[in-house]
Amino acid sequence: MTAWTRRGLIAAGLTAATVPSTVFASPTGPALWSVSRARAKVFLFGDNPDQRAPWRSARIEGALNESAVLWKETPDAGPGTTSLFFAKGVDPARPLSTWLTPDQRMRVSAAATGVNLGDAALERFRPWLAAVFLEDGFNSHAGFKPEYGPTGDLTAMAKAAGKPIRTEFPDEAAIVDYFASFSSAAEVGALMRAVDDIEAGAEAADRNAHAWAAGDQRPDLADVLRWRQAYPAYYQRILVERNGRWVLRVRAMLDGGGTTFVLVGGAHLVGPDSVQRQLATAGLEAVRV
């Protein structure tokens, strides 16, 4: 499975009143947040996978070194990953084109051509799996390598240090079940969000990656606000619901004591339904550090 967060334009009609001022701060390096209680602390860090060169940050790696446990979204991919995805992502009785409007079909076709995939290759897929293939094709075509991103670096560090690694989804089957449980609107939203990324182009993704590396969260915020308006069912499943579950996990981490490092997609840490906003509702303050 590919990364969960991407780029975009701020949706028309949403005002700056919905934007926390902290997203405009630009400290040295990517944004890092901390939630503390008594002798317990949780670091929150948002990934950006669109890296064309190996990523490193002494400050972020230092926070991981301070932590006893690494939490991230997904487990490492195993040899049976593809078959698991195909088992629930292929529907011979309902071709991809039957899910889409004529305009959406044209846009998906153009996006597929742009990343060297043909319509026939996607037609047997449900929208959520077509989105995965389009996103993988885009990343490969643009030269973004998953091993260059923060998740690869920080996971390798945690393993080398013998730190326990916990994941939001316990195994790959759970990831597939999650996607397969999307409503039709959420599935199509996932696909069209991937198409948006391809239409925006690799250089836009690269610019946003540089902004992220400088601590500027505005591109991630733009994505979140756009998804909220254009793809509300997808936004609810991919961010609002999962962010709420991260709040429960963070509370449990604080109850357990010690220091924990949480690594999620950057979109989870911006916007009106971010993990920080939901933590605040639960009485916990996340401070940018």
N, C-alpha and C positions, 0 to 999 in steps of 0.2 A: 504494500500500500504506500502511496505517496504522501507527501506532506499535506497538512490540513489548512494551511493559510496561504493567501495570495494577495495580489495587488488590485488596484482599481482607482476609480474617480469618486470623489465625495458626491453622494446622491443629491440631486437638486431638491431644495425645499427643507433640508435638515440644517438647523442653525448651529452656530458655535456654542449655543447654550448647552448642547448635549455633549460637548467635548471637554473632558477634564484638562485643566491647564497643564498638568504634568506631562502630557504627551508632546508638548512643544519644547520641553527642556532638552538640551543637548549636552549632557556630560560626556566625558571621554569614554567611548566604547558603548556597546549595546546596553539597552535598559535592563536593569536588575532591580528586583523588589524584595523586600524582607517583611515578614510577619513574625512578630515575637510575642511570647507570653511566658512570664516567669523565666525558667531556664531552657525554654524551648524556642527554636527559631526555624522558619521555613523560608528558603530563598525561592523566588519565582522568576524564571527566565524564559523569554519567548524566542523560539527558534526562527531562523530564516534560512531555508534550504537552498536558495538560489545563489550558490557560490561557484565561481569559475576557478578559484584557487583555494588551496587548503586554508581553512579558517582557524585562527588561534586568538585567544584573549587571556592574558595573564590575570586580569581582574576576575573574569568569570571562572577561569580554572581555579583561582584561589578560593572562590566561594565553594566550588565543588570539593576542593581539598579539605575545607573546613567542615564539610558535611559528612555524616556517617552513612547516608543512604541516598541513592539517586532514584527519583521517580521520573518516568517518561510515559509517552502515550502508548507506544506499541512495542511488542517483543521483537527480537531479531527475526528476520525472515528465514524460514526453513526450506528444505528441498520440496516440500509438498504445497508450497504457497499457491502456485498457479492453478493446480487442480482444485484447491479449495475455492478460489475465486470463480473459476469456471463452473463449479457445481451449482452455484446459486446466482451467478451473473449472466448466464446464457438462458434465453427463453425462446426456443424455436417457434412457439405458437404466437409470439408477439414480437415481431421485428422492431428494431430501434425506431425506424421511420414512423411507425404507428403511434409512438408516444409524442411525436413532435408536430408543431405547426409547420406550414410550408416555409415560413421565414426561418424557423429554427433548423429545419432540415438543410436549407441552403447554407446557413452559417456553420453547422456541424460539418457538412461536406467540405466547405472551404478550409475549415480548421484542420480537418484530417489531411487534406492535400498539403497544407502548409507544413505538416510534420511528417510527411511521407507515409501516411496511412491512407488506404483506400476506403471508400464507402462500404464495400463488401466486407472488409475486415471488421467493421463496427456493427453491421446490420444485425448480427445475431445476438448482440449484447443488450442487456438492460442498460438504461441510462447511467446508473452509478458505475458500472464496469467500463462503459465507453468513456466516462470521465477519467477513470484511472489510466486507461490506455492513452488517451489524448494527453494527459498531463505527463505521463512518462515519456511519450514521444516528444513533447515540447521541451522537457528538460534535457533529453539526449540531443535533440536538434540544436539547442541553444548552448550546449556545453556545460550545463550545470550538473555536477556530480554529487550524488548523495553522500559519498564518503568525505567530501570537502566541507560539509555543513557542520554546525555545532553539535548535532545529535551524534554524528559519527565520532567526532573528537572527544566529547564528554563521556560517551559510553565507553570508548576505548580506555580513557583515563580511569573511569570507575572500575572497570574490569581489572586493569593492571594493579590497582590499589586494593583489590579484593573487597570493594564495597558492594553491599547488596543492591541489586537493581530490581525495582518494582515497576509494574506497568499498569496503565489504565485498563487496557484490554489484556486479559490473562493469556490469550493465545490467538493464533491467526484465525481459528474458527470463529472466535468471538468477534473479530473484526468483520468477517464476512457476514455473520448474522446481523451485525449492526447495520451495515449498508443495505442488506436485503430487507430490513424492516422499515426502510424509508417509505413514506407515502409517495404516490406518483408525482405530486408537486415537488417534494423534496428531492426525488431522484432527478427530475428534469432540471431543477435548480442546480444540483451538483454538476450536471453535464454542461449547462450553459455558463456556469461560473468558470469551468475549465476553458470553454470557448472564449470567454471574455479575456482570459489571460493570454491565449494564443493571439487573439486580435490585437491586444496591447503590444505584444512583441517582446523579444528577448532583451532589447536594450532598455525598455521600461522596467523589466524585472531586475536588470542589473543596476539601474539607477536606484531602485527601491532597496536593493540589497546594500548598496553603499550608504543610503540614508539610515537604514537599520543599524549598520555597523557604527555609525556616528551617534547613535542614541536617539535618532529622530523617528518617532513612532507614527508620524502622520500617514505614510503609505499604508500601514496596517490598519489604521483607523479608517482611512478612505475605503478600504476593502469592506470592513465591517459595516459601515453605514450604507454602502451600496448593496451588500447582501441583504441587509435588513429591509430595504425598500424593494429591491427587485426580486428577491427570492426568499420571502418570509418563512415558508415552510422549511427550506434548507437551513436558513439562519437559526431557526428554533432548534432543529435537531443537532446541527454541527457545533453551535456555540452555546445558546442559552441553557439547554438541558445539561450538556457536558460540563459547562462552567459551574452549574449548581452542584454537580457531583464532586467536582474538584474542591469546592468549599467544604463539603463533608470530609473529604480526605485530609485537607489541611487541618481542620479542627482535630481530627484523630491524631495527626502527626504532632500537633502541639500538646495534646493530652499525653502522648507517649514520651515527651521530653527529647532532648538532644537537638541536633541540627540536620535538616533534610533539604536536599536540592530538588526542585521540581522543574522539569523541562517540558514545555508545551509549545504548540504553535503560537507565533506572535499575535495572531488575531484573538487569542483567548485573553490577552492582557491589555486590550484597549476597548473603548466604546461603552455604551450605556448598560450592557449586560456582562461586562468583563468579570473575571474572577475577583479582581480587587473590589469592584462595586458590590458584588454579591457577598464578599467577605465583610464589607462595611455594614451591610444590612444585617449580617450575623453578629455584629459587634466587634469585628477584628479589623485593625488598620494595617494596610499594606503601605510601606514607605519605600519610595525609590531611593536606592543607595548607590 
